[in-house]
Amino acid sequence: MERFAKRRVRTPYLILLHMNTQTVLLVTGVAALTLPAFASSETRTLPAPDRTGGMPLMQAIDTRYSERSYDPDKAVDDKTLSEILWVAWGANTAGKRTIATARNLQNMGLYLLTKEGTWRYDGPSNTLVKVNDKNLIPLTAQQQFVNDAPVQLLFTAVDDKWGRCHVGSAYQNVYLYAASKGMATVVRGLIDADALTKELADVLRPNEKVIIHQTVGWPVEEDEED
Ligand SMILES: Cc1cc2nc3c(=O)[nH]c(=O)nc-3n(C[C@H](O)[C@H](O)[C@H](O)COP(=O)(O)O)c2cc1C
């Protein structure tokens, strides 16, 4: 599908050997929020999202809707994929995220499911990091149309109290982007969240759980009547 660069994710822990205690504590705090690294992860660098233009906001809010039929033959290009991920959980120009998080902990998780494996989206670097080779789509596909959608997003939360609020902000941004682009989307709670959390156990942070799934793609074009 898309081209991607391969590189190894380096672990920062050896750097600790050369630091004083205060710095070690600081770095350890950061490390607590840092996601697990993978020994031989593939990383896909995404094209930069276009942060300008689109449909006027009020119009996007007005036309947002849930769509349950997708054109299985119409792919989503890398730039569009990058923009979908960016509106959900990217880093914005001010160095913040595209959604608010309680105490600015920025602790939501966003994964892209493909038949070839699962990818974790890293907003600040605008990259996708492959975390496994598993096809987890069947665990989300209680509704048949899911299999036709080219983009499958999986949202996770670490924070039991506010995590679902974060996820709601993120999927709403995707809804508005889809409306603006004439794309189709629906957020879906009808998934086996426990099984997905188990399948991702070695990938997720402590207490991180799968919350919800969202399909994105292109609506099936209806035949024009004569
Ligand atoms: C938390 C949540 C979970 C949902 N889960 C599903 C789902 O599993 N399957 C589905 O087809 N739609 C799901 N939906 C979409 C709703 O059915 C949809 O938003 C509702 O029917 C209103 O339609 P609208 O989004 O077009 O306004 C969910 C929506 C929300 C907010």
The ligand as an SDF file (V2000), in Angstrom:
LIG
                    3D

 31 33  0  0  0  0  0  0  0  0999 V2000
  -19.7890    5.7170   21.8210 C   0  0  0  0  0  0  0  0  0  0  0  0
  -20.4200    5.3390   20.5270 C   0  0  0  0  0  0  0  0  0  0  0  0
  -20.4230    4.0120   20.1130 C   0  0  0  0  0  0  0  0  0  0  0  0
  -20.9820    3.6600   18.8700 C   0  0  0  0  0  0  0  0  0  0  0  0
  -20.9040    2.3640   18.4550 N   0  0  0  0  0  0  0  0  0  0  0  0
  -21.3930    2.0390   17.2450 C   0  0  0  0  0  0  0  0  0  0  0  0
  -21.2490    0.7080   16.7510 C   0  0  0  0  0  0  0  0  0  0  0  0
  -20.7060   -0.1750   17.3860 O   0  0  0  0  0  0  0  0  0  0  0  0
  -21.7160    0.4450   15.5190 N   0  0  0  0  0  0  0  0  0  0  0  0
  -22.3150    1.3940   14.7340 C   0  0  0  0  0  0  0  0  0  0  0  0
  -22.7260    1.0830   13.6260 O   0  0  0  0  0  0  0  0  0  0  0  0
  -22.4620    2.6620   15.1700 N   0  0  0  0  0  0  0  0  0  0  0  0
  -22.0020    3.0110   16.3980 C   0  0  0  0  0  0  0  0  0  0  0  0
  -22.0780    4.3040   16.8270 N   0  0  0  0  0  0  0  0  0  0  0  0
  -22.6560    5.3230   15.9530 C   0  0  0  0  0  0  0  0  0  0  0  0
  -24.0540    5.7040   16.4110 C   0  0  0  0  0  0  0  0  0  0  0  0
  -24.9390    4.6480   16.1400 O   0  0  0  0  0  0  0  0  0  0  0  0
  -24.4690    6.9920   15.6610 C   0  0  0  0  0  0  0  0  0  0  0  0
  -23.6440    8.0440   16.0840 O   0  0  0  0  0  0  0  0  0  0  0  0
  -25.9270    7.3160   15.9250 C   0  0  0  0  0  0  0  0  0  0  0  0
  -26.7810    6.3780   15.3140 O   0  0  0  0  0  0  0  0  0  0  0  0
  -26.2870    8.6960   15.4210 C   0  0  0  0  0  0  0  0  0  0  0  0
  -26.0140    8.8030   14.0460 O   0  0  0  0  0  0  0  0  0  0  0  0
  -25.0860    9.9650   13.4950 P   0  0  0  0  0  0  0  0  0  0  0  0
  -23.6830    9.7540   14.0100 O   0  0  0  0  0  0  0  0  0  0  0  0
  -25.1650    9.8160   11.9880 O   0  0  0  0  0  0  0  0  0  0  0  0
  -25.6420   11.2660   13.9900 O   0  0  0  0  0  0  0  0  0  0  0  0
  -21.5710    4.6700   18.0620 C   0  0  0  0  0  0  0  0  0  0  0  0
  -21.5630    5.9850   18.4900 C   0  0  0  0  0  0  0  0  0  0  0  0
  -20.9860    6.3300   19.6790 C   0  0  0  0  0  0  0  0  0  0  0  0
  -20.9500    7.7760   20.0940 C   0  0  0  0  0  0  0  0  0  0  0  0
  1  2  1  0
  2  3  1  0
  2 30  2  0
  3  4  2  0
  4  5  1  0
  4 28  1  0
  5  6  2  0
  6  7  1  0
  6 13  1  0
  7  8  2  0
  7  9  1  0
  9 10  1  0
 10 11  2  0
 10 12  1  0
 12 13  2  0
 13 14  1  0
 14 15  1  0
 14 28  1  0
 15 16  1  0
 16 17  1  0
 16 18  1  0
 18 19  1  0
 18 20  1  0
 20 21  1  0
 20 22  1  0
 22 23  1  0
 23 24  1  0
 24 25  2  0
 24 26  1  0
 24 27  1  0
 28 29  2  0
 29 30  1  0
 30 31  1  0
M  END
$$$$
